Amino acid sequence: MSVRRPATANPEHRQKTTHRLRRIEGQVRGLQQMVGDERPCAEVLVQIASVQQALRGVARELMREHLRHCAADALKGGPKEAAAMIDELVDLMHRHGGS
């Protein structure tokens, strides 16, 4: 069971997250260009690692916000809401390897 809430309710956090994702989008376009330009595999792999790290950073920030706001509220909301949130958090940690 998943508790549905916005990815981030804080407008400043939402703006920062959107900016970071747009920067990552540009990095991915750069990767496409590198492949098209037949750049050495090692260079492409280094850039892929950079994109992956950037995505992990966004995931960490979203998880932090989720814990601060959504999870905190759910845990205060009563046994059913708390149990649903705990299940959701365990699932998220399993899927994302603690990112």
C-alpha positions as CSV (number, residue, x, y, z in Angstrom):
1,M,0.0,0.0,0.0
2,S,1.4,3.4,-1.0
3,V,0.5,6.7,0.6
4,R,0.1,9.2,-2.2
5,R,1.5,12.7,-1.6
6,P,3.3,15.2,-3.9
7,A,6.9,14.6,-4.6
8,T,7.7,17.7,-2.7
9,A,5.2,20.2,-1.2
10,N,7.9,22.8,-0.5
11,P,8.0,25.2,-3.5
12,E,11.7,25.9,-3.0
13,H,12.6,22.3,-2.7
14,R,10.5,21.5,-5.8
15,Q,12.3,24.2,-7.8
16,K,15.7,22.9,-6.7
17,T,14.8,19.4,-7.6
18,T,13.4,20.4,-11.0
19,H,16.6,22.4,-11.7
20,R,18.8,19.4,-10.8
21,L,16.7,17.0,-13.0
22,R,17.0,19.4,-15.9
23,R,20.8,19.5,-15.4
24,I,20.8,15.7,-15.4
25,E,18.7,15.7,-18.6
26,G,21.4,17.8,-20.2
27,Q,24.0,15.4,-19.1
28,V,22.1,12.5,-20.7
29,R,21.8,14.5,-23.9
30,G,25.6,15.0,-23.7
31,L,26.0,11.2,-23.4
32,Q,24.0,10.7,-26.5
33,Q,26.2,13.1,-28.3
34,M,29.3,11.4,-27.0
35,V,28.1,8.1,-28.3
36,G,27.2,9.7,-31.6
37,D,30.7,11.3,-31.8
38,E,32.2,7.8,-31.2
39,R,34.0,9.0,-28.1
40,P,36.1,6.4,-26.2
41,C,34.1,4.0,-24.1
42,A,36.0,5.0,-20.9
43,E,35.0,8.6,-21.3
44,V,31.3,7.7,-21.8
45,L,31.4,5.3,-18.8
46,V,32.9,8.1,-16.6
47,Q,30.0,10.4,-17.7
48,I,27.4,7.7,-17.1
49,A,28.8,7.3,-13.5
50,S,28.4,11.0,-13.1
51,V,24.7,10.9,-14.2
52,Q,24.0,8.0,-11.9
53,Q,25.6,9.8,-8.9
54,A,23.5,12.9,-9.7
55,L,20.3,10.8,-9.8
56,R,21.2,9.2,-6.5
57,G,21.6,12.7,-5.0
58,V,18.1,13.7,-6.2
59,A,16.7,10.4,-4.8
60,R,18.4,11.1,-1.4
61,E,16.9,14.6,-1.2
62,L,13.5,13.3,-2.1
63,M,13.7,10.6,0.5
64,R,14.9,13.2,3.1
65,E,11.8,15.4,2.3
66,H,9.5,12.3,2.3
67,L,10.8,11.4,5.8
68,R,10.6,14.9,7.2
69,H,7.1,15.6,6.0
70,C,5.1,12.7,4.7
71,A,6.4,10.0,6.9
72,A,6.4,12.1,10.0
73,D,2.8,13.1,9.4
74,A,1.7,9.5,8.7
75,L,3.4,8.2,11.8
76,K,1.4,10.7,13.9
77,G,-1.8,9.9,12.1
78,G,-2.8,6.6,13.8
79,P,-2.0,2.9,13.6
80,K,-3.3,2.2,10.0
81,E,-1.6,5.2,8.5
82,A,1.7,4.5,10.4
83,A,1.7,0.9,9.3
84,A,1.1,1.9,5.7
85,M,4.0,4.4,5.8
86,I,6.3,1.9,7.4
87,D,5.5,-0.6,4.6
88,E,6.1,2.1,2.0
89,L,9.5,3.1,3.6
90,V,10.7,-0.5,3.7
91,D,9.7,-1.0,0.1
92,L,11.5,2.3,-0.9
93,M,14.7,1.3,0.9
94,H,14.6,-2.1,-0.7
95,R,14.1,-0.8,-4.2
96,H,16.6,2.0,-3.9
97,G,19.3,0.2,-1.9
98,G,19.4,2.9,0.7
99,S,20.0,5.7,-1.8
